[in-house]
Amino acid sequence: MSSHEEAPLLQVRDLEVVYRTAGGSVPAVRGVSLTLEAGSKLGVAGESGCGKSTVALALLRLLPKTARVGGQVLLEGEDVTRMRWGRLRAVRWAGASIVFQGAMHSLNAVRRVGDQVAEPMLLHGTAPPGGVEARVGELLESVGLPRWRARSYPHELSGGQRQRVMIAMALACEPRLIIADEPTTALDVMVQAQILRLIDDLVAGRGIGLLMISHDLSVLAGTCDRLAVMYAGRVVEEGPADEVVAAARHPYASALSAAFPRVGDPASRMAPSGLPGDPPDPAALPEGCSFRPRCPVAEDRCSSTDPDLWEAGGADRRAACVKVLAAEEAG
């Protein structure tokens, strides 16, 4: 067995992303580490501005030239950050693909959707000559669309249908990894449930890995095996998705979970919790713990300590909070 076969599907090690701006350097992602095995689903949660989408774009080097990237992004043991452009073009779509939110903005409005699904296959040579049309039909059917929809333009499809087309495109070259960045944000709840069920079935049936990004913990908890919560460019909690949502160890993850009403829980439905204020400006991070200005349980030492991820009740649970460290030491 080769080292590539032994390596996890995706390993992100100490990822740093700094944007160069007229006002100076802005740290958008600070030391993020994630691991995803084939056939598994990892969710990344957090408010807008916490660095989730920057992480997604960094995985396939889709960031603008103003971004400086550090750390490693290992896709089946191969570092994406060090790939030559020819190798990187081969990896995109074929090794890993991405589904963006807002399919109408991602699809070409003046091309038929079948041609757009076929494009990555033609570029990578993954469909036999003369078999592209049949393959497009198979892909559309695999995401619940009839073959004849290949002749449609994006504006002739509903929001849910367009999102299915985006997923078909992502699957076109049979990648090992799919990155889904807020894939259901613009959809109504019924269509959202259908898309999430479709994604779940495709991951289970094909044995691929899914990294799904959302601000909605309830969506991620119902879809993913593990969950990483980000705040101010860092992962502040990581663990099994259901455990993180039900019993978060970091006060930010706890507040994020409490912000969503729970079906069957009148208290949360009538008075969902929330947090005052917004995540800090990455260009002006507070001293110590970045969450301290909004934290309901902050202590004096939080103003001088920016904690790392520590074990939080088990080897598969970690949280970046001084209270977690104190509890582990006391136990």
URJO-V303275 format. One record per backbone hydrogen bond with DSSP energy under -1.0 kcal/mol. CO is the residue of the C=O (numbers start at 1). NH is the residue of the N-H. Records with the same first field share a line. If there is no record, write none. Layout:
# URJO-V303275
CO=NH / NH
This chain:
# URJO-V303275
2=6
3=7
9=76
10=36
11=74
12=34
13=72
15=32
16=70
17=28 / 29
18=68
19=26
21=24
24=21
26=19
29=17
32=15
34=12
36=10
37=40
40=210
41=225 / 226
42=212
43=228
44=214
45=230
47=50
50=233
51=55
52=56
53=57
54=58
55=59
57=62
58=61
64=67
66=20
68=18
70=16
72=13
73=80
74=11
75=78
78=75
79=82
80=83
84=88
85=89
86=90
87=91
88=92
91=95 / 96
92=94
95=176 / 177
96=93
97=179
99=181
102=105
103=107
108=111
112=116
113=117
114=118
115=119
118=122
119=123
120=124
121=125 / 126
128=131
131=135
132=136
133=137
134=138
135=139
136=140
137=141
138=142
140=145
141=144
146=149
147=150
148=151
149=152
150=114
152=113
153=156
154=157
158=162
159=163
160=164
161=165
162=166
163=167
164=168
165=169
166=170
167=171
171=174
176=209
177=97
178=211
179=99
180=213
184=187
188=192
189=193
190=194
191=195
192=196
193=197
194=198
195=199
196=200
197=201
198=202
199=203
200=204
201=205
202=206
203=207
209=178
210=42
211=180
212=44
213=182
216=220
217=221
218=222
220=224
225=241
226=43
227=239
228=45
229=236 / 237
231=234
233=30
234=231
236=320
237=229
238=318
239=227
240=244
241=245
242=246
243=247
250=254
251=255
252=256
253=257
254=258
257=260
258=273
262=265
265=269
266=270
267=271
281=284
289=292
291=294
299=302
300=303
301=304 / 305
302=289
310=319
314=317
317=312
318=238
319=310
321=325
322=326
323=327
324=328
325=329
326=330
327=331
